[in-house]
Amino acid sequence: MASSVITLESTPTWAVAVVVFVLISISICIEHLLHLLAKYFNKSRRKYLIQALDKIKSELLQLGFISLLLTVGEKPIGNICIPKSIGETFLPCSDPSNDSPEEAKCEEQGMVSLLSRQGMKELQYLIFVLAFFHSLSCILTFGLGMAKQMRKWESWEAETRTLEYQFSNDPRRFLLIHQTSFARRHLRFWSEHRFLRWPACFLRQFYASVSKVDYFTLRHGFITAHFSEGSNFDFQKYIKRTLEKDFGVVVGISLWVWILSMLFIFLNAHGFYNYLWLPFIPLLMLLLVGTQLQGIITRMCLESREKSQVVRGTFLVRPSDHFFWFGWPKLLLHIMHFILFQNSFQLAFFTWTWYKFGFRSCFHRKTEDIVIRLAMGVLVQVLCGYVTLPLYALVTQMGTSMKKVIFPEKVVEGLKRWRANARRNIALKNNYTSARPSLDNNTTSINTSPSFGASPSFNLNTSHCVKFDQPSSSEYLAVEVKDEGKANSANRETKDS
């Protein structure tokens, strides 16, 4: 077996050079494309997309190190021997076929390798496929969401600057709450009862999840809470910058995401029957998040009705963190991150097993396994992009505090320059103050003669300052004015002198 293996010693040098040339050319092309993309983002001042691109680059670098470690550790890990009884537990297939040769060291001891060399190579494929599908899933989700809603919200934002909108939302107009469109949409017979409100919110996310009246009302509540009423703040661009920043968070693979990936690999053992429940976890969590977001809008409407029965101009909702789970709006971002990664893992694992072991391998011997994985993967991708992401982008702005992306990039750069100039001016002022001679050390230049034309200074040393209504001594000069006439005569005498 070993004699049939062809090494570089028996390989033509031109063949090695051609393969290396192709690999280097592909790497340079990918690097050049990423450089052009970063240059475009920098030119259009898309700071957070540049950060997301940097995370993708660091992820590729991290995968390169993992691949290098797997290649270097291929033989040492293969020489780690474990008993056959342990090696036959938690197998992904009920009757696996073991065609890969064992290491001679383990075979001599009647044991098996912890992970064979062939298994190490297959693991490298799985890691790269997982990273590719995760990045692709995030890009598709945010791309679908922004393509569907951002153009529509841009037209809605332009509508807020028309005379018709300003007339219909004139603060001098008074309406009862049940007469407003927002209240007619959310204040129904089921709104008061939690057990009826949740099923209604669950169904509402599938039909007109974000209506125009919801956008206008939440926009008005956000601007009123953080700006002056009637401000021309562009709410749509603010949401767009927020989504770009959140994309940079979701596209990265953090430590807890790697831990979850290892857990999912472990759960792919045959005895867990994971194809019956694991693909449904992202879908259930996604529907739960969508229901919660719709419920937040309804609860804000109920709270505003309890505070006032009359609406002045536009229905006013008040942003607050207590509407969100644990009072933490950012928790929804981490849940979305988990959903996208879990869905990416399902699609990546199916693609990897199909490529390495065939369509009808022991991983997918049952037809329902293939149908469930593919159907759930596509369904979660579409629902997350078209339904949940627009809801998330709008409702998560209704927290107590606004996000840092409230300021455009030009304003942020101007504030940074102003801050740097202010610090420099303060430092120069402190240096100038410390260089001046101290008044406490130069007491001979202080004029202690009384002057009635100007008020005395009280910032001098206490032993040389002018004090009133105290008994005169060698150190203090007391001036007592009995009446206004004497004061005027004293002033004349002072002027004559």
Salt bridges, closest charged atoms under 4 A:
ASP95 OD1 - ARG365 NH1 2.75
GLU103 OE2 - ARG117 NE 2.89
GLU157 OE2 - ARG161 NH1 3.63
GLU157 OE2 - ARG219 NE 3.03
GLU159 OE1 - LYS212 NZ 3.19
ASP170 OD2 - ARG172 NH2 2.93
GLU192 OE2 - ARG305 NH2 2.18
ASP214 OD2 - ARG185 NE 2.98
ASP214 OD1 - HIS186 NE2 2.85
GLU229 OE1 - ARG312 NH2 3.52
GLU244 OE2 - ARG46 NH2 2.33
GLU303 OE2 - HIS322 NE2 3.08
ASP369 OD2 - HIS364 ND1 3.11
ASP369 OD1 - ARG373 NE 2.84
GLU413 OE2 - ARG45 NH1 3.12
GLU480 OE2 - LYS482 NZ 2.98
